[in-house]
Amino acid sequence: MLSLSLPAMTMAADTGVPGAMCQSAGVWQGLIKNICWSCIFPMRIMGIGAAPEGAAPSRPGCYCTDQNGIPEIGWQLSFFQPVKIVEVVKSPWCSPFLEGTMLQKSQFDIGKSNTNQPMTATEAGFYDVHLWEFPIMTMLKLLVIGECTAEPYVDASLTYISEVDPMWESDL
């Protein structure tokens, strides 16, 4: 069995450059060098090593069942796996994680003043948030066994977007 913790990486998309409303965060270009690889420690292998919070039991071996219900023998492994990315953006529908892609044209200009003059991202007073599941260790097939992991995601998945949340802009 794997025991995983879920630290989050955060990135903000405010370049301050007029006209640069949605720029890339460079996640995919710097996939290997921009990940904090030392953050996966402490690591516990087969019950040996410092135990991170929520660590797997001290037993050296374990088993889990595959898709057919057949037991698969393995070894205990505990480490911190970066699995989430939180985007905080001033431009609605902007996704720096997806190379600066606008997911859709903003219909409401939420957080912008009621004026005829267009505002830059730095003049806006409202932020939107996107939560991405990003199990990088699973995606790169490093230190994880797909059938035995507690993490349900196997690729990048958008799991929350504040632009469609009716309570996000509510002051209640």
SEKOLTOR-192226 format. One record per residue: residue in three letters; residue number from 1; x, y, z of N, C-alpha, C in turn. Coordinates in Angstrom, 3 decimals. Layout:
<sites>
+-----+-----+----------+----------+----------+----------+----------+----------+----------+----------+----------+
| res |   n |      n_x |      n_y |      n_z |     ca_x |     ca_y |     ca_z |      c_x |      c_y |      c_z |
+-----+-----+----------+----------+----------+----------+----------+----------+----------+----------+----------+
| ala | NUM |        X |        Y |        Z |        X |        Y |        Z |        X |        Y |        Z |
...
+-----+-----+----------+----------+----------+----------+----------+----------+----------+----------+----------+
</sites>
This chain:
<sites>
+-----+-----+----------+----------+----------+----------+----------+----------+----------+----------+----------+
| res |   n |      n_x |      n_y |      n_z |     ca_x |     ca_y |     ca_z |      c_x |      c_y |      c_z |
+-----+-----+----------+----------+----------+----------+----------+----------+----------+----------+----------+
| met |   1 |    0.838 |   -1.181 |    0.000 |    0.000 |    0.000 |    0.000 |    0.877 |    1.236 |    0.000 |
| leu |   2 |    0.385 |    2.276 |   -0.590 |    1.090 |    3.548 |   -0.557 |    0.330 |    4.500 |    0.339 |
| ser |   3 |    1.039 |    5.290 |    1.068 |    0.430 |    6.335 |    1.859 |    0.986 |    7.642 |    1.326 |
| leu |   4 |    0.102 |    8.508 |    0.899 |    0.558 |    9.728 |    0.245 |    0.020 |   10.951 |    0.953 |
| ser |   5 |    0.794 |   11.978 |    0.986 |    0.352 |   13.261 |    1.476 |    0.141 |   14.161 |    0.271 |
| leu |   6 |   -0.657 |   15.206 |    0.431 |   -1.039 |   15.998 |   -0.728 |   -0.603 |   17.454 |   -0.620 |
| pro |   7 |    0.665 |   17.744 |   -0.697 |    1.061 |   19.146 |   -0.728 |    0.629 |   19.791 |   -2.038 |
| ala |   8 |    0.446 |   21.074 |   -2.029 |   -0.018 |   21.763 |   -3.234 |    1.029 |   22.757 |   -3.714 |
| met |   9 |    1.121 |   22.888 |   -5.020 |    1.961 |   23.915 |   -5.613 |    1.020 |   25.048 |   -6.014 |
| thr |  10 |    1.454 |   26.276 |   -5.871 |    0.611 |   27.405 |   -6.193 |    1.305 |   28.277 |   -7.216 |
| met |  11 |    0.519 |   28.798 |   -8.156 |    1.080 |   29.735 |   -9.117 |    0.064 |   30.839 |   -9.363 |
| ala |  12 |    0.538 |   32.034 |   -9.560 |   -0.328 |   33.168 |   -9.827 |   -0.040 |   33.695 |  -11.215 |
| ala |  13 |   -1.099 |   34.175 |  -11.859 |   -0.947 |   34.668 |  -13.225 |   -1.232 |   36.157 |  -13.265 |
| asp |  14 |   -0.326 |   36.950 |  -12.809 |   -0.453 |   38.391 |  -12.922 |    0.888 |   38.919 |  -13.378 |
| thr |  15 |    1.005 |   39.151 |  -14.654 |    2.285 |   39.575 |  -15.199 |    2.516 |   41.065 |  -15.037 |
| gly |  16 |    1.423 |   41.837 |  -14.873 |    1.566 |   43.270 |  -14.790 |    1.847 |   43.915 |  -16.131 |
| val |  17 |    1.935 |   43.142 |  -17.175 |    2.206 |   43.657 |  -18.509 |    0.881 |   43.902 |  -19.213 |
| pro |  18 |    0.581 |   45.153 |  -19.616 |   -0.671 |   45.404 |  -20.307 |   -0.792 |   44.539 |  -21.551 |
| gly |  19 |   -1.963 |   43.951 |  -21.732 |   -2.207 |   43.129 |  -22.907 |   -1.791 |   41.684 |  -22.733 |
| ala |  20 |   -1.059 |   41.392 |  -21.662 |   -0.638 |   40.014 |  -21.414 |   -1.599 |   39.407 |  -20.403 |
| met |  21 |   -2.812 |   39.180 |  -20.824 |   -3.867 |   38.749 |  -19.915 |   -3.731 |   37.305 |  -19.455 |
| cys |  22 |   -3.181 |   36.455 |  -20.258 |   -3.121 |   35.044 |  -19.879 |   -1.817 |   34.441 |  -20.386 |
| gln |  23 |   -0.824 |   34.433 |  -19.532 |    0.472 |   33.910 |  -19.943 |    0.704 |   32.521 |  -19.379 |
| ser |  24 |    1.590 |   31.804 |  -19.997 |    1.937 |   30.449 |  -19.581 |    2.732 |   30.482 |  -18.283 |
| ala |  25 |    2.469 |   29.521 |  -17.408 |    3.247 |   29.365 |  -16.180 |    4.489 |   28.517 |  -16.424 |
| gly |  26 |    4.594 |   27.922 |  -17.602 |    5.770 |   27.136 |  -17.947 |    5.866 |   25.794 |  -17.233 |
| val |  27 |    4.736 |   25.283 |  -16.767 |    4.751 |   24.006 |  -16.049 |    5.240 |   22.882 |  -16.941 |
| trp |  28 |    4.754 |   22.819 |  -18.154 |    5.071 |   21.692 |  -19.034 |    6.474 |   21.796 |  -19.615 |
| gln |  29 |    6.977 |   23.021 |  -19.879 |    8.337 |   23.153 |  -20.401 |    9.367 |   22.801 |  -19.338 |
| gly |  30 |    9.092 |   23.152 |  -18.084 |   10.046 |   22.898 |  -17.010 |    9.602 |   21.772 |  -16.105 |
| leu |  31 |    8.955 |   20.780 |  -16.683 |    8.354 |   19.708 |  -15.895 |    9.344 |   19.044 |  -14.948 |
| ile |  32 |   10.548 |   18.795 |  -15.381 |   11.523 |   18.113 |  -14.531 |   12.243 |   19.091 |  -13.606 |
| lys |  33 |   12.690 |   20.227 |  -14.111 |   13.501 |   21.122 |  -13.281 |   12.687 |   22.007 |  -12.341 |
| asn |  34 |   11.393 |   22.223 |  -12.600 |   10.595 |   23.107 |  -11.753 |    9.855 |   22.393 |  -10.630 |
| ile |  35 |    9.948 |   21.087 |  -10.558 |    9.320 |   20.336 |   -9.472 |   10.293 |   20.291 |   -8.298 |
| cys |  36 |    9.791 |   20.491 |   -7.093 |   10.633 |   20.423 |   -5.892 |   10.816 |   18.956 |   -5.519 |
| trp |  37 |   11.835 |   18.333 |   -6.092 |   12.060 |   16.907 |   -5.862 |   12.508 |   16.621 |   -4.439 |
| ser |  38 |   13.185 |   17.551 |   -3.788 |   13.606 |   17.315 |   -2.403 |   12.420 |   17.365 |   -1.440 |
| cys |  39 |   11.284 |   17.876 |   -1.901 |   10.095 |   17.973 |   -1.051 |    9.408 |   16.629 |   -0.828 |
| ile |  40 |    9.797 |   15.582 |   -1.541 |    9.173 |   14.276 |   -1.330 |    9.699 |   13.598 |   -0.069 |
| phe |  41 |   10.773 |   14.142 |    0.521 |   11.355 |   13.555 |    1.723 |   10.708 |   14.142 |    2.962 |
| pro |  42 |   10.620 |   13.415 |    4.082 |   11.254 |   12.137 |    4.357 |   10.548 |   11.000 |    3.626 |
| met |  43 |   11.299 |    9.964 |    3.356 |   10.777 |    8.793 |    2.656 |   10.986 |    7.564 |    3.541 |
| arg |  44 |   10.001 |    6.709 |    3.528 |   10.079 |    5.470 |    4.302 |    9.878 |    4.310 |    3.344 |
| ile |  45 |   10.877 |    3.416 |    3.261 |   10.821 |    2.275 |    2.349 |   10.898 |    0.989 |    3.166 |
| met |  46 |    9.937 |    0.119 |    2.978 |    9.862 |   -1.176 |    3.668 |    9.946 |   -1.012 |    5.182 |
| gly |  47 |    9.332 |    0.054 |    5.718 |    9.313 |    0.282 |    7.157 |   10.570 |    0.910 |    7.704 |
| ile |  48 |   11.531 |    1.243 |    6.837 |   12.803 |    1.814 |    7.278 |   12.853 |    3.282 |    6.875 |
| gly |  49 |   13.247 |    4.126 |    7.810 |   13.372 |    5.549 |    7.533 |   12.401 |    6.359 |    8.369 |
| ala |  50 |   12.571 |    7.666 |    8.314 |   11.691 |    8.567 |    9.052 |   10.273 |    8.436 |    8.518 |
| ala |  51 |    9.332 |    8.471 |    9.422 |    7.932 |    8.293 |    9.025 |    7.257 |    9.637 |    8.833 |
| pro |  52 |    6.894 |    9.978 |    7.596 |    6.120 |   11.196 |    7.395 |    4.728 |   11.030 |    7.999 |
| glu |  53 |    4.064 |   12.138 |    8.275 |    2.709 |   12.086 |    8.827 |    1.803 |   11.285 |    7.895 |
| gly |  54 |    1.034 |   10.359 |    8.463 |    0.154 |    9.523 |    7.655 |    0.881 |    8.411 |    6.933 |
| ala |  55 |    2.061 |    8.057 |    7.421 |    2.905 |    7.067 |    6.742 |    2.281 |    5.680 |    6.745 |
| ala |  56 |    2.753 |    4.873 |    5.822 |    2.347 |    3.470 |    5.753 |    2.849 |    2.744 |    6.999 |
| pro |  57 |    2.238 |    1.611 |    7.341 |    2.695 |    0.845 |    8.511 |    4.163 |    0.431 |    8.393 |
| ser |  58 |    4.733 |    0.002 |    9.526 |    6.152 |   -0.360 |    9.585 |    6.475 |   -1.689 |    8.927 |
| arg |  59 |    5.483 |   -2.477 |    8.591 |    5.754 |   -3.774 |    7.956 |    6.517 |   -3.561 |    6.649 |
| pro |  60 |    7.474 |   -4.444 |    6.351 |    8.228 |   -4.283 |    5.100 |    7.424 |   -4.632 |    3.855 |
| gly |  61 |    6.540 |   -5.603 |    3.953 |    5.788 |   -6.038 |    2.775 |    4.311 |   -5.740 |    2.883 |
| cys |  62 |    3.635 |   -5.858 |    1.770 |    2.199 |   -5.644 |    1.723 |    1.657 |   -6.325 |    0.471 |
| tyr |  63 |    0.364 |   -6.274 |    0.310 |   -0.221 |   -6.751 |   -0.940 |   -1.480 |   -5.954 |   -1.226 |
| cys |  64 |   -1.817 |   -5.866 |   -2.444 |   -3.074 |   -5.267 |   -2.873 |   -3.578 |   -6.112 |   -4.034 |
| thr |  65 |   -4.816 |   -5.903 |   -4.405 |   -5.381 |   -6.718 |   -5.480 |   -5.376 |   -5.939 |   -6.785 |
| asp |  66 |   -5.169 |   -6.652 |   -7.879 |   -5.205 |   -6.012 |   -9.193 |   -6.653 |   -5.922 |   -9.683 |
| gln |  67 |   -6.850 |   -5.535 |  -10.937 |   -8.192 |   -5.358 |  -11.492 |   -9.000 |   -6.648 |  -11.480 |
| asn |  68 |   -8.334 |   -7.791 |  -11.491 |   -9.015 |   -9.086 |  -11.511 |   -9.196 |   -9.681 |  -10.122 |
| gly |  69 |   -8.802 |   -8.951 |   -9.081 |   -8.947 |   -9.433 |   -7.718 |   -7.834 |  -10.355 |   -7.264 |
| ile |  70 |   -6.778 |  -10.467 |   -8.036 |   -5.648 |  -11.335 |   -7.691 |   -4.661 |  -10.536 |   -6.836 |
| pro |  71 |   -4.259 |  -11.089 |   -5.672 |   -3.310 |  -10.368 |   -4.815 |   -1.973 |  -10.125 |   -5.523 |
| glu |  72 |   -1.453 |   -8.927 |   -5.323 |   -0.161 |   -8.541 |   -5.886 |    0.746 |   -8.160 |   -4.726 |
| ile |  73 |    1.865 |   -8.844 |   -4.582 |    2.779 |   -8.612 |   -3.466 |    3.632 |   -7.385 |   -3.763 |
| gly |  74 |    3.855 |   -6.574 |   -2.738 |    4.647 |   -5.361 |   -2.902 |    5.376 |   -5.011 |   -1.621 |
| trp |  75 |    5.859 |   -3.788 |   -1.529 |    6.575 |   -3.314 |   -0.362 |    6.015 |   -1.959 |    0.039 |
| gln |  76 |    6.135 |   -1.642 |    1.335 |    5.599 |   -0.397 |    1.878 |    6.455 |    0.785 |    1.429 |
| leu |  77 |    5.796 |    1.859 |    1.083 |    6.492 |    3.078 |    0.671 |    5.670 |    4.281 |    1.104 |
| ser |  78 |    6.303 |    5.219 |    1.791 |    5.642 |    6.456 |    2.205 |    6.522 |    7.635 |    1.825 |
| phe |  79 |    5.931 |    8.630 |    1.206 |    6.636 |    9.862 |    0.863 |    5.600 |   10.933 |    0.550 |
| phe |  80 |    6.040 |   12.179 |    0.497 |    5.160 |   13.274 |    0.134 |    5.147 |   13.383 |   -1.383 |
| gln |  81 |    3.962 |   13.297 |   -1.965 |    3.848 |   13.372 |   -3.418 |    3.130 |   14.668 |   -3.804 |
| pro |  82 |    3.772 |   15.549 |   -4.563 |    3.045 |   16.736 |   -5.026 |    1.970 |   16.300 |   -6.015 |
| val |  83 |    0.717 |   16.574 |   -5.694 |   -0.369 |   16.093 |   -6.550 |   -1.380 |   17.169 |   -6.931 |
| lys |  84 |   -1.214 |   18.378 |   -6.442 |   -2.196 |   19.420 |   -6.753 |   -1.494 |   20.688 |   -7.210 |
| ile |  85 |   -2.151 |   21.401 |   -8.087 |   -1.713 |   22.736 |   -8.484 |   -2.910 |   23.656 |   -8.315 |
| val |  86 |   -2.676 |   24.783 |   -7.674 |   -3.722 |   25.776 |   -7.475 |   -3.357 |   26.994 |   -8.310 |
| glu |  87 |   -4.229 |   27.350 |   -9.243 |   -4.033 |   28.561 |  -10.050 |   -4.859 |   29.681 |   -9.430 |
| val |  88 |   -4.243 |   30.818 |   -9.224 |   -4.948 |   32.006 |   -8.763 |   -4.754 |   33.047 |   -9.853 |
| val |  89 |   -5.856 |   33.427 |  -10.519 |   -5.756 |   34.301 |  -11.690 |   -6.682 |   35.504 |  -11.564 |
| lys |  90 |   -6.272 |   36.617 |  -12.147 |   -7.117 |   37.811 |  -12.199 |   -8.002 |   37.829 |  -13.430 |
| ser |  91 |   -7.594 |   37.169 |  -14.480 |   -8.387 |   37.127 |  -15.712 |   -9.263 |   35.883 |  -15.689 |
| pro |  92 |  -10.601 |   36.054 |  -15.646 |  -11.473 |   34.884 |  -15.627 |  -11.203 |   33.966 |  -16.813 |
| trp |  93 |  -11.216 |   32.675 |  -16.558 |  -11.044 |   31.608 |  -17.542 |   -9.609 |   31.446 |  -18.030 |
| cys |  94 |   -8.675 |   32.213 |  -17.506 |   -7.268 |   32.088 |  -17.893 |   -6.659 |   30.893 |  -17.173 |
| ser |  95 |   -5.905 |   30.085 |  -17.901 |   -5.231 |   28.935 |  -17.294 |   -3.743 |   28.952 |  -17.637 |
| pro |  96 |   -2.914 |   29.522 |  -16.762 |   -1.470 |   29.492 |  -16.975 |   -0.924 |   28.064 |  -17.012 |
| phe |  97 |   -1.561 |   27.155 |  -16.295 |   -1.154 |   25.747 |  -16.286 |   -1.260 |   25.133 |  -17.677 |
| leu |  98 |   -2.254 |   25.549 |  -18.450 |   -2.439 |   25.049 |  -19.820 |   -1.790 |   25.994 |  -20.826 |
| glu |  99 |   -0.591 |   26.436 |  -20.520 |    0.209 |   27.272 |  -21.423 |   -0.447 |   28.609 |  -21.751 |
| gly | 100 |   -1.209 |   29.178 |  -20.818 |   -1.817 |   30.479 |  -21.045 |   -3.080 |   30.426 |  -21.880 |
| thr | 101 |   -3.769 |   29.323 |  -21.855 |   -4.994 |   29.148 |  -22.638 |   -6.174 |   29.824 |  -21.952 |
| met | 102 |   -6.983 |   30.534 |  -22.722 |   -8.255 |   31.046 |  -22.221 |   -9.274 |   29.929 |  -22.407 |
| leu | 103 |   -9.811 |   29.412 |  -21.310 |  -10.742 |   28.290 |  -21.376 |  -12.054 |   28.684 |  -22.047 |
| gln | 104 |  -12.417 |   29.943 |  -21.925 |  -13.609 |   30.480 |  -22.583 |  -13.536 |   31.986 |  -22.463 |
| lys | 105 |  -14.273 |   32.690 |  -23.322 |  -14.317 |   34.149 |  -23.233 |  -15.159 |   34.532 |  -22.027 |
| ser | 106 |  -14.669 |   35.468 |  -21.217 |  -15.402 |   35.898 |  -20.037 |  -16.702 |   36.572 |  -20.447 |
| gln | 107 |  -17.787 |   36.183 |  -19.814 |  -19.091 |   36.753 |  -20.135 |  -19.464 |   37.921 |  -19.231 |
| phe | 108 |  -18.847 |   37.997 |  -18.054 |  -19.326 |   38.955 |  -17.071 |  -18.296 |   39.971 |  -16.605 |
| asp | 109 |  -17.031 |   39.779 |  -16.875 |  -15.963 |   40.651 |  -16.377 |  -16.088 |   40.869 |  -14.872 |
| ile | 110 |  -16.226 |   39.793 |  -14.143 |  -16.386 |   39.851 |  -12.698 |  -15.156 |   40.491 |  -12.071 |
| gly | 111 |  -15.396 |   41.418 |  -11.124 |  -14.310 |   42.052 |  -10.405 |  -13.736 |   43.272 |  -11.089 |
| lys | 112 |  -14.263 |   43.623 |  -12.222 |  -13.781 |   44.808 |  -12.928 |  -14.770 |   45.945 |  -12.703 |
| ser | 113 |  -14.261 |   47.165 |  -12.673 |  -15.132 |   48.298 |  -12.380 |  -16.132 |   48.527 |  -13.508 |
| asn | 114 |  -17.192 |   49.209 |  -13.188 |  -18.257 |   49.480 |  -14.147 |  -17.885 |   50.722 |  -14.954 |
| thr | 115 |  -17.061 |   50.537 |  -15.939 |  -16.583 |   51.638 |  -16.761 |  -16.507 |   51.193 |  -18.206 |
| asn | 116 |  -16.489 |   52.135 |  -19.085 |  -16.387 |   51.820 |  -20.507 |  -14.950 |   51.528 |  -20.917 |
| gln | 117 |  -14.010 |   51.868 |  -20.063 |  -12.599 |   51.671 |  -20.381 |  -12.181 |   50.250 |  -19.994 |
| pro | 118 |  -11.515 |   49.533 |  -20.887 |  -11.039 |   48.194 |  -20.514 |   -9.957 |   48.289 |  -19.445 |
| met | 119 |   -9.923 |   47.302 |  -18.564 |   -8.946 |   47.277 |  -17.476 |   -7.912 |   46.193 |  -17.732 |
| thr | 120 |   -6.709 |   46.439 |  -17.270 |   -5.669 |   45.412 |  -17.365 |   -5.822 |   44.457 |  -16.185 |
| ala | 121 |   -5.105 |   43.364 |  -16.232 |   -5.173 |   42.371 |  -15.156 |   -4.733 |   42.959 |  -13.823 |
| thr | 122 |   -3.791 |   43.904 |  -13.828 |   -3.313 |   44.479 |  -12.572 |   -4.314 |   45.451 |  -11.970 |
| glu | 123 |   -5.255 |   45.969 |  -12.755 |   -6.262 |   46.885 |  -12.236 |   -7.497 |   46.163 |  -11.710 |
| ala | 124 |   -7.658 |   44.915 |  -12.030 |   -8.818 |   44.153 |  -11.576 |   -8.688 |   43.866 |  -10.085 |
| gly | 125 |   -9.822 |   43.764 |   -9.403 |   -9.800 |   43.533 |   -7.968 |  -10.416 |   42.218 |   -7.558 |
| phe | 126 |  -10.434 |   41.258 |   -8.425 |  -11.089 |   39.985 |   -8.129 |  -10.235 |   38.849 |   -8.666 |
| tyr | 127 |  -10.173 |   37.768 |   -7.942 |   -9.372 |   36.619 |   -8.358 |  -10.261 |   35.398 |   -8.568 |
| asp | 128 |   -9.868 |   34.566 |   -9.492 |  -10.498 |   33.266 |   -9.675 |   -9.476 |   32.193 |   -9.338 |
| val | 129 |   -9.976 |   31.025 |   -8.994 |   -9.119 |   29.922 |   -8.567 |   -9.469 |   28.670 |   -9.356 |
| his | 130 |   -8.445 |   27.938 |   -9.760 |   -8.615 |   26.645 |  -10.427 |   -7.800 |   25.623 |   -9.651 |
| leu | 131 |   -8.388 |   24.479 |   -9.376 |   -7.678 |   23.402 |   -8.692 |   -7.450 |   22.265 |   -9.672 |
| trp | 132 |   -6.194 |   21.939 |   -9.865 |   -5.793 |   20.855 |  -10.768 |   -5.255 |   19.695 |   -9.958 |
| glu | 133 |   -5.676 |   18.495 |  -10.278 |   -5.033 |   17.290 |   -9.761 |   -3.862 |   17.034 |  -10.708 |
| phe | 134 |   -2.683 |   16.909 |  -10.157 |   -1.471 |   16.789 |  -10.964 |   -0.519 |   15.795 |  -10.303 |
| pro | 135 |   -0.858 |   14.498 |  -10.349 |   -0.023 |   13.482 |   -9.691 |    1.243 |   13.192 |  -10.495 |
| ile | 136 |    2.224 |   14.059 |  -10.355 |    3.420 |   14.005 |  -11.185 |    4.163 |   12.677 |  -11.053 |
| met | 137 |    4.210 |   12.105 |   -9.849 |    4.914 |   10.828 |   -9.672 |    4.199 |    9.708 |  -10.431 |
| thr | 138 |    2.887 |    9.709 |  -10.426 |    2.114 |    8.707 |  -11.163 |    2.260 |    8.922 |  -12.661 |
| met | 139 |    2.216 |   10.179 |  -13.094 |    2.333 |   10.485 |  -14.518 |    3.690 |   10.056 |  -15.070 |
| leu | 140 |    4.739 |   10.219 |  -14.279 |    6.084 |    9.837 |  -14.710 |    6.427 |    8.396 |  -14.331 |
| lys | 141 |    5.485 |    7.712 |  -13.680 |    5.675 |    6.320 |  -13.238 |    6.909 |    6.186 |  -12.343 |
| leu | 142 |    7.008 |    7.095 |  -11.364 |    8.114 |    7.083 |  -10.407 |    7.600 |    6.704 |   -9.024 |
| leu | 143 |    8.119 |    5.654 |   -8.446 |    7.848 |    5.243 |   -7.071 |    6.392 |    4.906 |   -6.775 |
| val | 144 |    5.561 |    4.700 |   -7.766 |    4.161 |    4.362 |   -7.510 |    3.754 |    3.156 |   -8.344 |
| ile | 145 |    2.866 |    2.380 |   -7.778 |    2.269 |    1.253 |   -8.490 |    0.803 |    1.609 |   -8.656 |
| gly | 146 |    0.352 |    1.724 |   -9.868 |   -0.993 |    2.205 |  -10.159 |   -2.099 |    1.540 |   -9.381 |
| glu | 147 |   -2.070 |    0.212 |   -9.245 |   -3.146 |   -0.497 |   -8.572 |   -3.108 |   -0.303 |   -7.062 |
| cys | 148 |   -1.973 |    0.053 |   -6.512 |   -1.819 |    0.108 |   -5.057 |   -1.789 |    1.532 |   -4.506 |
| thr | 149 |   -1.955 |    2.509 |   -5.304 |   -1.886 |    3.883 |   -4.821 |   -3.228 |    4.340 |   -4.263 |
| ala | 150 |   -3.157 |    5.209 |   -3.263 |   -4.374 |    5.767 |   -2.685 |   -4.888 |    6.936 |   -3.515 |
| glu | 151 |   -4.069 |    7.478 |   -4.376 |   -4.437 |    8.628 |   -5.206 |   -5.271 |    8.159 |   -6.399 |
| pro | 152 |   -6.500 |    8.681 |   -6.557 |   -7.367 |    8.190 |   -7.636 |   -7.035 |    8.734 |   -9.021 |
| tyr | 153 |   -6.238 |    9.787 |   -9.111 |   -5.975 |   10.407 |  -10.403 |   -4.699 |    9.857 |  -11.027 |
| val | 154 |   -4.696 |    9.735 |  -12.350 |   -3.520 |    9.233 |  -13.060 |   -2.981 |   10.245 |  -14.064 |
| asp | 155 |   -3.677 |   11.364 |  -14.244 |   -3.210 |   12.407 |  -15.151 |   -3.715 |   13.754 |  -14.648 |
| ala | 156 |   -3.369 |   14.820 |  -15.349 |   -3.796 |   16.158 |  -14.953 |   -5.299 |   16.295 |  -15.177 |
| ser | 157 |   -6.006 |   16.726 |  -14.127 |   -7.459 |   16.864 |  -14.200 |   -7.885 |   18.148 |  -13.510 |
| leu | 158 |   -8.719 |   18.925 |  -14.162 |   -9.276 |   20.134 |  -13.564 |  -10.437 |   19.715 |  -12.671 |
| thr | 159 |  -10.319 |   19.938 |  -11.356 |  -11.351 |   19.470 |  -10.432 |  -12.190 |   20.585 |   -9.832 |
| tyr | 160 |  -11.741 |   21.836 |   -9.925 |  -12.546 |   22.954 |   -9.426 |  -12.200 |   24.194 |  -10.232 |
| ile | 161 |  -13.232 |   24.951 |  -10.559 |  -13.038 |   26.213 |  -11.268 |  -14.042 |   27.211 |  -10.690 |
| ser | 162 |  -13.540 |   28.295 |  -10.124 |  -14.406 |   29.233 |   -9.403 |  -15.328 |   30.036 |  -10.314 |
| glu | 163 |  -15.002 |   30.123 |  -11.599 |  -15.841 |   30.908 |  -12.510 |  -17.275 |   30.382 |  -12.591 |
| val | 164 |  -17.487 |   29.109 |  -12.343 |  -18.836 |   28.540 |  -12.417 |  -19.447 |   28.314 |  -11.035 |
| asp | 165 |  -18.750 |   28.710 |   -9.980 |  -19.244 |   28.547 |   -8.613 |  -20.069 |   29.772 |   -8.239 |
| pro | 166 |  -21.398 |   29.631 |   -8.062 |  -22.233 |   30.799 |   -7.772 |  -21.918 |   31.440 |   -6.425 |
| met | 167 |  -21.306 |   30.727 |   -5.501 |  -20.980 |   31.289 |   -4.193 |  -19.611 |   31.963 |   -4.162 |
| trp | 168 |  -18.830 |   31.842 |   -5.215 |  -17.475 |   32.390 |   -5.213 |  -17.470 |   33.905 |   -5.090 |
| glu | 169 |  -18.369 |   34.578 |   -5.776 |  -18.379 |   36.040 |   -5.736 |  -19.395 |   36.588 |   -4.749 |
| ser | 170 |  -20.003 |   35.729 |   -3.959 |  -21.005 |   36.141 |   -2.986 |  -20.327 |   36.631 |   -1.712 |
| asp | 171 |  -20.819 |   37.717 |   -1.157 |  -20.278 |   38.251 |    0.089 |  -20.974 |   37.665 |    1.312 |
| leu | 172 |  -21.881 |   36.737 |    1.115 |  -22.610 |   36.147 |    2.245 |  -21.738 |   35.236 |    3.051 |
+-----+-----+----------+----------+----------+----------+----------+----------+----------+----------+----------+
</sites>
